[in-house]
Amino acid sequence: MFSNTLRHATTLETVFVTVSENAVESYEHALSCVCTTIGIFEANPEGTLWRVEGVKNCGYKDNELSAALLLAAAISGENAELKRTTTEAEGWLARTYATFPEQKIGKRFIIRGTHLPQITDPARIVLALDAGVAFGSGEHGSTRGCLRALEHIAYRRPRRILDIGCGTGILAMASAALLHKPVFAVDIDPWSVLTSRQNARRNKLHRYIRCYLGNGWYTPILRHKAPFDLVFANILARPLCLMAKNLAHALSDGGTAILSGLLQTQVPMVLAAHRRHGLVLDRLLQEGQWVTLIVRKPNRISKKVL
């Protein structure tokens, strides 16, 4: 799982902690405050421990990182030891290339790095991404789950689509390529917005996709573009819960939301938050420890006055 983008570094360091599943979210947030890329990996075969790591410039914002780790420990109840290794930028990129092979996802999509030769496949939609890009390279279970979920609901032909926390723009691009409908994409990180725009143009999908800088549902343009027939929110469990009310208001009647970035243990919490606002579970998809939820806003039934 990767988030944010490596920015012109020469000497980098990798910082990492090993924590239980329940502490992953807190430490991911702590490292993301200062790191230019974040990874979350299983640390043991049983899936009970996870390695949360980030890459940053050596010595960059160490005081801020220490404060964020103290907060993560207080929230999660786990005081994880931070470890560091020096990483050369060239070596990091070489390893990223090596671990970013072509990926066939579901029945409709192929995700390929731009370092690989271009191909066409009449049976699948081919999307090209830089190997070192922001969260959403297709490797992570949450992104794969979202793409599979898109296949499941494509028959509904949503006309107005939104991707909140767009990262690389992979979900916006997949929707545009599959459905040929306008897609709005929003991210709080300026670099992710730029990356999404570049990827949309690289894949010749820019005429469908509009990318905006903004803080989720507080982005002014979304109030004017709502309601949406399909919303992607591939973020984290706690923000998903906090956004449930706004999501329910912004969905059209019969509209669908694809929610991901959550672990198995977080499903009841996320579902409860959305059910409180009238959304119902349509389907649950699983990729390893990661879960994607398809929820729907029921159609209103008008009652005749007798």
C-alpha positions in Angstrom: 0.0 0.0 0.0 1.6 3.2 -1.1 0.6 6.8 -0.5 2.0 10.1 -1.7 4.9 10.4 -4.2 8.7 10.5 -4.0 9.9 14.0 -4.8 13.4 14.5 -6.2 15.3 13.0 -3.2 18.9 12.0 -3.5 19.6 10.4 0.0 16.6 8.8 1.6 15.9 6.9 4.7 13.3 4.2 5.4 11.6 4.4 8.8 9.4 1.6 10.0 7.5 0.1 13.0 6.0 -3.3 13.5 2.5 -3.3 15.1 -0.6 -5.3 15.5 -3.5 -4.9 13.1 -5.4 -2.6 15.5 -2.5 -0.1 15.5 -1.9 0.0 11.8 -4.1 3.0 11.1 -2.6 5.2 13.9 1.0 4.5 12.8 0.2 4.9 9.1 -1.2 8.4 9.9 1.9 9.2 12.0 4.4 8.3 9.3 2.4 10.0 6.6 2.9 13.3 8.3 6.6 13.4 7.2 7.1 10.6 4.7 6.9 10.9 0.9 5.7 7.3 0.5 4.1 4.8 2.9 3.9 1.0 2.7 2.0 -1.5 4.8 3.0 -5.1 4.7 2.3 -8.3 6.6 5.1 -8.9 9.0 4.3 -12.6 9.9 2.6 -15.5 8.2 -0.4 -15.4 10.6 -1.2 -11.8 9.6 -1.3 -10.7 13.2 1.6 -8.3 12.8 2.1 -5.5 10.2 5.1 -3.5 9.2 4.3 0.1 8.5 7.1 1.9 6.8 7.8 5.3 5.2 10.4 6.8 3.0 11.6 10.3 3.6 14.6 12.6 3.2 17.3 11.8 5.8 16.7 13.9 8.9 13.6 15.6 7.5 11.2 16.8 10.3 12.5 14.3 12.9 10.9 16.3 15.7 7.5 16.3 14.0 7.8 12.6 13.5 8.6 11.9 17.1 5.5 13.9 18.2 3.3 12.0 15.7 4.6 8.6 17.0 3.8 9.6 20.6 0.3 10.4 19.6 0.0 7.1 17.7 1.2 5.2 20.7 -1.4 7.0 22.9 -4.3 6.4 20.5 -3.4 2.7 19.8 -2.1 1.7 23.2 1.0 0.2 21.5 4.4 1.9 22.0 6.2 0.7 18.8 10.0 1.1 18.4 10.9 3.2 15.3 13.7 1.7 13.2 15.7 3.4 10.4 17.7 2.3 7.4 19.4 4.4 4.8 18.1 4.1 1.2 19.6 5.6 -1.9 17.0 7.1 -4.2 18.3 5.1 -7.2 18.1 1.8 -5.3 14.6 2.6 -4.0 13.4 3.2 -7.6 15.1 0.1 -8.9 13.4 -2.0 -6.2 10.1 -0.3 -7.0 10.4 -1.2 -10.7 11.2 -4.8 -9.7 8.2 -5.1 -7.5 5.7 -3.4 -9.9 5.1 -6.1 -12.6 2.0 -6.1 -14.8 -1.1 -6.8 -12.8 -4.3 -8.3 -14.2 -7.2 -7.3 -11.9 -10.6 -8.8 -12.1 -11.8 -9.5 -15.7 -11.4 -6.1 -17.2 -8.3 -4.3 -16.0 -4.5 -4.5 -16.5 -2.3 -2.1 -14.5 1.3 -1.6 -15.9 4.2 0.5 -15.0 5.4 3.1 -17.5 8.8 1.4 -17.3 7.3 -1.6 -19.1 6.7 -1.8 -22.9 3.3 -0.5 -24.0 0.7 -3.1 -24.9 -2.9 -3.3 -26.1 -5.3 -5.9 -25.0 -8.8 -6.0 -26.7 -10.2 -7.9 -23.8 -9.0 -5.6 -21.0 -8.6 -1.9 -20.2 -4.8 -1.2 -19.9 -3.9 1.7 -17.5 -0.2 2.9 -17.3 1.2 4.3 -14.1 4.7 5.4 -12.9 6.2 2.7 -10.7 7.0 5.2 -7.9 3.7 7.0 -7.8 1.1 7.8 -5.1 -1.2 5.4 -3.3 -3.1 3.4 -5.9 -0.7 1.4 -8.0 -3.1 -1.6 -8.1 -0.8 -3.7 -5.9 -2.6 -3.1 -2.7 -5.7 -5.1 -1.7 -7.8 -2.0 -1.2 -7.2 -0.7 -4.7 -7.7 -4.2 -6.2 -11.0 -4.5 -4.3 -12.2 -1.2 -5.6 -11.5 -2.2 -9.2 -13.3 -5.5 -8.7 -16.2 -3.7 -7.1 -16.4 -1.3 -10.1 -16.8 -4.4 -12.4 -19.7 -5.6 -10.2 -21.7 -2.4 -10.3 -20.9 -1.3 -13.9 -24.2 -2.6 -15.2 -25.9 0.2 -13.2 -24.4 2.7 -15.6 -23.7 5.5 -13.1 -23.6 8.9 -14.9 -21.9 11.1 -12.3 -18.9 9.7 -10.6 -16.6 10.9 -7.8 -13.3 9.6 -6.5 -12.5 11.1 -3.0 -8.8 10.7 -2.0 -7.9 10.0 -5.6 -4.1 9.4 -5.1 -2.8 8.4 -8.6 -6.3 8.7 -10.1 -6.4 5.0 -10.9 -10.1 4.6 -9.8 -11.1 7.7 -11.7 -9.3 6.5 -14.8 -10.8 3.0 -14.5 -14.3 4.4 -14.2 -13.8 6.8 -17.2 -12.3 4.0 -19.4 -15.0 1.5 -18.5 -18.1 3.7 -18.4 -17.2 6.7 -20.6 -18.8 9.1 -18.2 -17.5 12.3 -16.5 -15.5 11.6 -13.3 -14.6 14.2 -10.6 -11.5 13.4 -8.5 -10.5 15.2 -5.2 -7.4 14.9 -3.0 -6.0 16.9 -0.1 -2.4 16.5 -1.4 -1.4 18.8 -4.2 1.1 16.3 -5.5 -1.6 13.7 -5.8 -3.8 16.0 -7.8 -1.0 16.8 -10.2 -0.2 13.0 -10.5 -3.8 12.2 -11.2 -3.9 14.9 -14.0 -0.7 13.6 -15.5 -1.9 10.0 -15.4 -5.3 10.9 -17.0 -3.5 12.6 -19.8 -1.0 9.8 -20.2 -3.8 7.3 -20.6 -5.8 9.7 -22.9 -8.7 9.9 -20.4 -8.2 13.6 -19.5 -11.4 14.7 -21.3 -13.5 12.7 -18.9 -11.7 13.5 -15.6 -11.6 16.7 -13.6 -9.2 16.7 -10.6 -9.5 19.2 -7.7 -7.5 20.0 -4.6 -9.7 19.8 -1.6 -10.5 18.3 1.8 -13.0 15.6 1.0 -16.6 16.8 1.3 -15.5 20.2 2.4 -14.4 20.9 -1.2 -16.7 23.6 -2.5 -17.0 22.2 -6.0 -18.6 19.0 -4.7 -21.6 20.8 -3.4 -22.3 22.1 -6.9 -21.7 18.7 -8.6 -23.7 16.5 -6.2 -25.6 14.3 -6.2 -23.4 11.5 -7.5 -24.4 8.1 -8.8 -21.1 6.5 -7.8 -18.6 7.5 -5.1 -15.2 5.9 -4.4 -13.6 6.4 -1.0 -10.5 4.3 -0.7 -9.0 5.9 2.4 -9.0 4.7 6.0 -11.6 3.3 8.4 -11.9 6.3 10.8 -12.3 9.0 8.0 -14.8 6.7 6.3 -16.9 6.7 9.4 -16.6 10.5 9.8 -17.7 11.0 6.2 -20.7 8.7 6.2 -23.3 11.5 6.8 -21.9 13.7 4.0 -21.7 10.7 1.7 -25.3 9.7 2.3 -26.4 13.3 1.5 -24.3 13.5 -1.7 -25.5 10.1 -3.2 -28.3 10.1 -5.6 -31.3 7.9 -4.8 -30.2 4.4 -5.8 -26.6 5.6 -5.9 -23.6 3.4 -5.0 -20.5 4.0 -2.9 -17.4 1.8 -2.9 -15.5 2.0 0.4 -12.1 0.6 1.0 -8.9 1.0 3.0 -10.2 -1.0 5.9 -9.2 -4.2 7.6 -11.5 -7.1 8.4 -11.7 -6.0 12.1 -12.9 -2.5 11.1 -15.8 -3.7 8.9 -18.5 -3.6 11.7 -17.5 -0.1 12.7 -17.6 1.3 9.1 -20.9 -0.5 8.3 -22.6 0.8 11.4 -21.6 4.4 10.6 -23.1 4.1 7.1 -26.2 2.2 8.2 -27.0 5.0 10.7 -27.5 7.3 7.7 -29.7 5.0 5.6 -27.1 3.2 3.4 -27.3 -0.6 3.0 -24.7 -3.2 2.3 -24.8 -4.5 -1.3 -21.6 -6.6 -1.4 -18.4 -7.3 0.5 -15.2 -8.1 -1.3 -12.0 -9.3 0.3 -8.4 -9.2 -0.8 -6.2 -10.8 1.9 -6.7 -8.8 5.1 -8.3 -5.9 3.2 -12.0 -5.4 2.7 -14.0 -3.4 0.1 -17.6 -2.6 0.8 -20.2 -1.7 -1.8 -23.1 0.2 -0.2 -26.2 1.7 -1.7 -28.7 4.4 -1.0 -32.2 3.0 -1.4 -34.6 4.6 -3.8 -37.2 6.7 -2.2 -40.7 5.4 -2.7 -43.2 8.2 -3.0 -46.5 7.5 -1.2 -49.8 8.5 -2.8 -52.1 10.6 -0.7 -55.4 8.9 -0.4 
